[in-house]
Amino acid sequence: QVRLVESGGGLVQAGGSLRLSCAASGSFISGKGMGWYRQAPGKQRELVAHITSGGSTNYADSVKGRFTISRDNAKNTVYLQMNSLKPEDTAVYYCRMAINAYYYWGQGTQVSVSE
């Protein structure tokens, strides 16, 4: 059974940094695309960053230059380094793994950024 567990969220002041982790079990992340998504209250879930199996990345315009997605296949973990955080980054952040045509999601980790 595939399981994704996010961690690293918390409360931080604007301008601060956080590093999110997504630890996978039940399947190896190698060879799979992995993504970070977020959902703010009253809003739809949106893509934040994605990394392909080959290491290519893409980001939402709102986080370009501030966030960095990376993967450590040996640790079966994906990371999201978030710098220069803004209040509008406040949301629950979710990790997603794509296996063929099916998507697996973690339970999410809350990120709150104060003024």
C-alpha beads as a LAMMPS data file, in Angstrom:
LAMMPS data file: protein, C-alpha beads

115 atoms
114 bonds

1 atom types
1 bond types

-500.0 500.0 xlo xhi
-500.0 500.0 ylo yhi
-500.0 500.0 zlo zhi

Masses

1 110.0

Atoms # bond

1 1 1 0.000 0.000 0.000
2 1 1 1.394 3.368 -1.030
3 1 1 1.680 5.909 1.766
4 1 1 2.959 9.478 1.629
5 1 1 3.701 11.344 4.850
6 1 1 4.375 15.073 4.797
7 1 1 6.199 16.893 7.572
8 1 1 7.956 20.168 8.252
9 1 1 5.042 22.551 8.270
10 1 1 4.487 25.134 10.956
11 1 1 4.047 28.791 11.771
12 1 1 6.624 31.220 10.458
13 1 1 6.900 34.970 10.042
14 1 1 6.866 36.554 6.615
15 1 1 10.318 36.359 5.052
16 1 1 11.116 33.138 6.871
17 1 1 11.839 29.668 5.549
18 1 1 10.529 26.149 5.947
19 1 1 11.545 22.823 4.476
20 1 1 8.814 20.304 3.815
21 1 1 9.497 16.601 3.462
22 1 1 7.400 13.877 1.870
23 1 1 8.436 10.366 2.862
24 1 1 7.049 7.564 0.706
25 1 1 6.488 3.941 1.618
26 1 1 4.958 1.050 -0.271
27 1 1 6.483 2.262 -3.539
28 1 1 9.749 3.737 -4.690
29 1 1 9.715 7.338 -5.862
30 1 1 12.430 6.647 -8.407
31 1 1 11.030 6.614 -11.903
32 1 1 7.951 8.582 -10.868
33 1 1 6.903 12.200 -11.078
34 1 1 6.342 13.829 -7.708
35 1 1 4.521 17.030 -6.915
36 1 1 3.727 19.456 -4.139
37 1 1 0.289 21.035 -4.075
38 1 1 -1.405 23.406 -1.673
39 1 1 -4.917 24.343 -0.701
40 1 1 -5.820 27.522 1.116
41 1 1 -9.177 27.934 2.898
42 1 1 -11.960 28.490 0.399
43 1 1 -9.700 27.900 -2.576
44 1 1 -9.039 25.028 -4.924
45 1 1 -5.983 22.847 -4.566
46 1 1 -3.194 24.127 -6.816
47 1 1 0.127 22.883 -8.094
48 1 1 3.121 24.425 -6.353
49 1 1 6.015 22.455 -7.824
50 1 1 6.662 19.278 -9.752
51 1 1 9.750 17.176 -10.375
52 1 1 10.010 14.493 -13.027
53 1 1 11.772 11.174 -12.624
54 1 1 14.681 12.723 -14.491
55 1 1 14.891 15.710 -12.192
56 1 1 13.276 18.355 -14.388
57 1 1 11.254 20.842 -12.379
58 1 1 8.475 23.320 -12.886
59 1 1 6.875 25.796 -10.507
60 1 1 3.803 27.900 -10.105
61 1 1 4.544 31.488 -11.090
62 1 1 3.730 32.630 -7.574
63 1 1 6.600 30.632 -6.051
64 1 1 9.273 30.820 -8.756
65 1 1 12.587 31.974 -7.341
66 1 1 11.457 31.297 -3.767
67 1 1 10.664 27.572 -3.616
68 1 1 12.808 24.619 -4.668
69 1 1 11.632 21.045 -5.125
70 1 1 14.140 18.212 -4.898
71 1 1 14.184 14.454 -4.520
72 1 1 16.403 11.934 -2.776
73 1 1 15.629 8.560 -4.297
74 1 1 17.906 6.784 -1.813
75 1 1 15.789 8.126 1.059
76 1 1 12.558 7.750 -0.907
77 1 1 11.774 11.348 -0.008
78 1 1 10.825 14.535 -1.826
79 1 1 11.488 17.974 -0.392
80 1 1 10.153 21.476 -0.826
81 1 1 12.455 24.250 0.347
82 1 1 10.414 27.402 0.849
83 1 1 12.203 30.719 1.287
84 1 1 10.980 34.304 1.527
85 1 1 7.594 33.083 2.665
86 1 1 4.600 35.366 2.312
87 1 1 1.245 35.369 4.107
88 1 1 -0.383 34.256 0.855
89 1 1 1.643 31.037 1.040
90 1 1 -0.513 29.982 3.995
91 1 1 -2.186 26.691 3.096
92 1 1 -2.168 22.961 3.665
93 1 1 0.603 21.484 1.554
94 1 1 0.169 18.045 0.011
95 1 1 2.561 15.650 -1.648
96 1 1 1.432 13.658 -4.675
97 1 1 2.875 10.605 -6.397
98 1 1 1.803 9.538 -9.885
99 1 1 1.785 5.822 -10.652
100 1 1 0.508 5.175 -14.151
101 1 1 -2.897 6.855 -14.265
102 1 1 -3.421 6.919 -10.495
103 1 1 -2.478 9.627 -8.033
104 1 1 -1.603 9.038 -4.399
105 1 1 -1.829 11.874 -1.875
106 1 1 -0.459 12.463 1.580
107 1 1 -2.509 13.801 4.476
108 1 1 -1.025 17.282 4.207
109 1 1 0.968 19.583 6.456
110 1 1 -0.155 23.049 7.521
111 1 1 1.999 26.052 6.661
112 1 1 0.999 29.350 8.234
113 1 1 2.833 32.587 7.486
114 1 1 2.171 35.610 9.682
115 1 1 2.696 39.267 8.765

Bonds

1 1 1 2
2 1 2 3
3 1 3 4
4 1 4 5
5 1 5 6
6 1 6 7
7 1 7 8
8 1 8 9
9 1 9 10
10 1 10 11
11 1 11 12
12 1 12 13
13 1 13 14
14 1 14 15
15 1 15 16
16 1 16 17
17 1 17 18
18 1 18 19
19 1 19 20
20 1 20 21
21 1 21 22
22 1 22 23
23 1 23 24
24 1 24 25
25 1 25 26
26 1 26 27
27 1 27 28
28 1 28 29
29 1 29 30
30 1 30 31
31 1 31 32
32 1 32 33
33 1 33 34
34 1 34 35
35 1 35 36
36 1 36 37
37 1 37 38
38 1 38 39
39 1 39 40
40 1 40 41
41 1 41 42
42 1 42 43
43 1 43 44
44 1 44 45
45 1 45 46
46 1 46 47
47 1 47 48
48 1 48 49
49 1 49 50
50 1 50 51
51 1 51 52
52 1 52 53
53 1 53 54
54 1 54 55
55 1 55 56
56 1 56 57
57 1 57 58
58 1 58 59
59 1 59 60
60 1 60 61
61 1 61 62
62 1 62 63
63 1 63 64
64 1 64 65
65 1 65 66
66 1 66 67
67 1 67 68
68 1 68 69
69 1 69 70
70 1 70 71
71 1 71 72
72 1 72 73
73 1 73 74
74 1 74 75
75 1 75 76
76 1 76 77
77 1 77 78
78 1 78 79
79 1 79 80
80 1 80 81
81 1 81 82
82 1 82 83
83 1 83 84
84 1 84 85
85 1 85 86
86 1 86 87
87 1 87 88
88 1 88 89
89 1 89 90
90 1 90 91
91 1 91 92
92 1 92 93
93 1 93 94
94 1 94 95
95 1 95 96
96 1 96 97
97 1 97 98
98 1 98 99
99 1 99 100
100 1 100 101
101 1 101 102
102 1 102 103
103 1 103 104
104 1 104 105
105 1 105 106
106 1 106 107
107 1 107 108
108 1 108 109
109 1 109 110
110 1 110 111
111 1 111 112
112 1 112 113
113 1 113 114
114 1 114 115
